[in-house]
Amino acid sequence: MTINLKNFLNDKRKMSKMGEFQELKTIDGLEISSVSADLYSNGRDDLSLFYFKEGANYASLQTTNSIISESLVWNQKSNKKSIKALIVNTKNANTFTGNQGLESLDEIAKNLSKTLTLRESQTKEGVNEAVKIKDILFASTGVIGEKFPTDKINQSVQELVEKLRPDQNKLIWLKTASAIMTTDTKPKLAYEEFTVGNKMIRIAGLAKGSGMIAPNLATMLSFIFTDVEIPSNILKILLKRVSQNSFNAITVDNDQSTNDMIAIFSTKKVKIGQNRNITDPIIQKFEAALKKLTMNLAKQIVVDGEGAKKFITIKIINAKSITSAKKIGFSVANSPLVKTAVAGEDPNWGRIVMGVGKSGEKIDSEKLIIKIGGMVVAENGKISETHDEKKLKEYMQWDSIVIEIDLNQGNETFECYTCDFTKDYIDINTDYRN
């Protein structure tokens, strides 16, 4: 297996070292591959396949944008709780492509189902059941409105199937995670494991996302795989719950993509018994591991925000409700004035006050306490008497900034995560289609 270095080498950005990434192990029942369909016309990997020979239970969430990719339209029409394959392309969003986009998926699905079925017929076990076109899911990311490259993808299906690997080491995971990137500067991977009795349960995940990142599941592509047998309905509940404080708690630019989805797949290889419900101790242990993994991936997306130099945590404490805390948190996190102040290493707390006030929530300015890096900058409706501009400016040079907003209105808390806005963000997005 060779890795395509064009996924990592870019004259505008640093190449990430493989040693920087977490070690991911094999998920039994999953086979993966990635190849170049030359969608970028430069030979980089841009097409990935995830295959479940014995099928996988799955659940997904998708963007809340009212205009969605034809790939998501296809998935919605599937209505299946168990699938066999997921194929992912980058460079082209397959959005606003009309009938051509949807018909292309049908053509590719027929080709892929035939190729996978033929592959299985040539094994010792033979074919128990042919792969049907509705056993296949799609995910696409890239430029909106361009004709979907059906021929290039179809011509790569044979190679994609031939290169499927049931044993995934760190290099294979990195290669596949790199193949789904667009403006990302590095692949995003996470892994968790835990034991139940003498059984090891594994969860592996990968994601892409750098710009057009906003909450309410309009954030990214992320695919999570586990070997433990969990029904699709339970997976759906867990995915919704863990997303609230991870994928739905991040923002880069407040733009909601037309394409994004997160999905979780269970290969059913590790049996834990039937009739497990959401309150079962094993399921709760799985949820805790899943929560840790999704938070890891979500933070990686923010750190890799387009042009970002600083990671920003917005902590809202003592709010009257979670809804109120979220509104205020994202009002501050999405403020270009706050984000550019952080980029300029300027502790301009007045911009934070502005962000709190424009949230639409009723605020008592006399009760409001704002901290930057643990230092009180404003309280009692005015600048703090302990305000130290020199120390604040020193703190703003850090690459991780924490802003705490104490509303003193209740007992609810919420954290959201964002990054700064730099000149590089403009450069990346003005050059996106070139």
PyMOL commands that set and color helices and strands:
alter all, ss='L'
color gray80, all
select helices_A, chain A and resi 5-7+18-20+70-78+98-121+133-135+150-162+170-179+232-243+247-249+281-303+322-333+336-343+349-357+389-395+423-430
alter helices_A, ss='H'
color red, helices_A
select strands_A, chain A and resi 31-35+47-62+82-89+136-140+188-196+199-208+221-228+261-270+311-319+369-372+375-379+382-383+400-406+412-419
alter strands_A, ss='S'
color yellow, strands_A
deselect
rebuild
show_as cartoon
